[in-house]
Amino acid sequence: MEIPQVSIKKLTEKIKDIVTSQGLSEAEIIRISLYTFIDFSLLISAQAVWCNTKSNEELAMQKIFDDSINQNIEISMSVLLEASQMYFNLVKQHPPFTDLISMVYEELAITDGQAKQFGQYFTPIDLSRCIAQLAAIDTMERARIDLPVSICDPCSGSGSLVMAQLEIIHSQSPDLLQFISIVINDIDEKALRANCLQIMSNLGEHRLYLYSVTATISNTITQYKNSGKLFMLYKGFAKLTDDKLKLETIL
């Protein structure tokens, strides 16, 4: 089936219409609309990955939606569904692990004029790709020595650095993905959810596998001695490998 062509601009315009309220500023409406879109799309992505794998993988995730959302805010479910479908079509249209969420942030001017509103400053895409080029080379070199190989980002944000590394690895050594273990953390749970969305949507839409993904929430400066609060744990080839080892042990 041919995928309808969607642009980032069309997606962001749709996202802006998810939430309506006369009592909020435009910036606040955009913020809530974006996070509602991310949460909803993450939930769909997680379910899609789980259904597609037929229980060959393991996936656990903490509660997504906030209880703190203002009850007076009106959310258009039809618009939310359209925005989510537009995003998944974009994932299909682009090479695996393209950092689409950063493009959405930029289109919404979150990284510029509204950065203070969101309290977040994300790594520019070009800089992420430059750093990722160097990191990916090291990752693939380590893979020749020992497997699995971990990609860690203790301040991951929406995942620009991790996504850039995965994109490069997939383009150069796609078979290596099944031996990549992702470990991500951020103090901002909403940004971490965006990172999880990017990873899970690509696994689902492109039918790809990673060894594992561990996502935690913590302050890496003050909580560096503990592992933080676990938000999501995904075991792809890790579970398959563990199950095989258990079977071989029994036999």
N, C-alpha and C positions, 0 to 999 in steps of 0.2 A: 504494500500500500504506500502510495506517495505521501510524504510528510509535508503538510502545509508550511510554507516559508514564513517564518516569524522573525521579527527583529527585536533587539533589546529595547528599543524605544517603544515599540508596541506593547511589549510586556510591562514595562514600567508604567505606561499610561493606564494599563488595565489594573495594575496593582494599586495605583492611587485611588481607584474607585471601589475598592473592597470595603472600606469603612467610611461611614458618613456620620457626622455629628455637628450640630450648630454650636456646641459649647467648647470646641477644641480649635486650636490654631491649625493652619495648613500643615506646618511641620510635624505637629503631633499626630495628625491624621495619617500622614505619610508613614511615620514611624510605626504606628500601630498596624496599619495596613500591611507594611512590609513584613513585620514579625508574624502576623497572622498567616500571611502567605507562606513564609518559611516553615512555620510549625505544621501547617496543613499539608504542605508538599512533602515534608519529611515523614509525616505519618503515612502518606500514600507510598512513598519510596520504600520505607521499611516493610510495609505489608507486601509490596510487589516483589521485593527481594525474597522475602520469606515464602511467598506462594510459588515463585518460579523455581526455587531450589528443592521443593518437595521434601523439606525437613532434612536435607543433607548438610545444612549449615545451622549455626546457632546464632540467635540474635536476641539480645535483651536490651531494653531501653526504658529509662525513667519516664515519668509523666511529662508530657510536652506542654500542653496548654496551661496558661497561668490562670489562677483563680482571681488574680488582682485586676483583670481586665474590667474596665468600667461597664456595668450592666446596662447603662443607657446608650452605649455605642451600638449602632446598627451595622451588622455585617451582612453583605449581600452574598449568599452562598453561591448563586449562579455566577457572579463575577469571580468569586474565589475559585470555583471549579474551572472557569475559563482561563484564569491566570495560571493556575497549576498546570493545566494541559498545555498551555503555550510554553511554559518553562520546560516541560518534558519533551516537547517537540524541538525546542532549541538544543537540548542535550543530545537528541538524536542527530540533529543537523551538523553539530560540531564534532571535531575529533574528541575521543575519550579524554575526560578529565580537563576539558577547557574550563577555565575559571569564569563562569558566567555570572556568578553572584557579585564578584567585584565589578563587573561591567554594569550590573544593575545598580550597585551602590554609586558608581560614578555618574550614571545617567540621572539618578535622583539627587545628585550633588551632595551626597552624604559625606564624601571625603573632602569636600571643600566648604561651601557656605554653611552647611548644616552639621558640620563635624561636631561643633560644640553642643548642638542639640542632642546628638546621639552619644556624645562622650567617647567617640571612637575615631581612631586615625589608622587607616588600613594601608598596608604596604602597596605601593604602586605596582601595577601589573608588570611593567618592563623591568623594574628592580627585582621583583619576585622571580621572573624568568632568568635573569642574570645569575642570581644566587642559586637557583635551582639547577642550572647547567653545571655549576661546580659541584653541588651536592650530589646530583644524579650520577656523575662520573664516579665519585667515591662510593656511592651505593652499589653500582654495578661491579666495581672492582672488588668490594667486600664480598659480593655474592659469589665470586669465584673461589673464595676461601671457606666461607661458612654460610649456612642457610638455617632458618630464615634471616632476613635482613630487616632491621628496624629503621623506619623514618620517624623521627620524633620532632615535635614542635611544641615547646612548653607554653608558648604564647601565640597560639595558632590563629586567633581571630576567625575570619570566615574561611580560612584555608588557602590563601593565595600561594604560600610557599609549598605546602604539601601538594596541592593540585598541580602546580607547575612541575614538581619533581615526577609525579605520577604520569603526567602528560608526556614528559621526555622519555621516561622509562618505557612506557607503552609504545612510543613511536620507534624506539631503538631496539628494545628487547622485551616484546610483549609477553613472552613465556615467563619472564621473571616476576611478573605481578603476583603469581600464585605463591611466591615466597617472600612477599613484602608485608611486614607487620607495621601498621600505622599506629602511633601513639601520639594523641593530641590532647592538649589541655589549654584552658583559658579561664580567666577569672569571670568573664562575661558569658553566662550560659546561653544568651541569645546568639552571640557570635559563634559559639561552639555548635549550636544547633544548625546554623547556616553551613558550617564546615561539614557536619554529618550529612546534611542534605546533599551537598555537592558530591560527596563520596558515594552515598547510597544510590542516588539517582543515576550516576554513571554505571555502577555495578548492575543496576536493574535494566536500564535502557540499552546498554551495550553488551549485556550478558557476559560480564567480566567477573573475575574472582580475585580476592586478595587473601593473604594468609590469615590476617586478623586486623581488627580495628578496635582500639581502646580509647574512649573519649572521657576525660575527667574534668571536673571543675575545681579549680583551686587558685590561690595566689602563690605563684612560684617563688616570690620573694620571702613571704612570711611563713609559707607552708611547704618549704622545699624538703622537709624531712618526712612528709607523709605523701601518700599517693592521691589525695584529694577525693572528692565525691565522684563516684562512678556514674556517668550519664548514659553511656552506651557501650556495649560489648558485642562485637561481631566476630564470629569464627567461621571462616570459609574453609580454606584448605587446612587450617589448623585443626578443625574438628574432624575432617576427613582423615588427616594424618593420625590424630589421637585415637580415633575409632579403629583404624587399621592396626595400630600398635597394641590396643587392647585385645583385638581379635587374635593377633599373632601370639600374644602372651597366653591367652586361653588355650590356643591350639598347641 
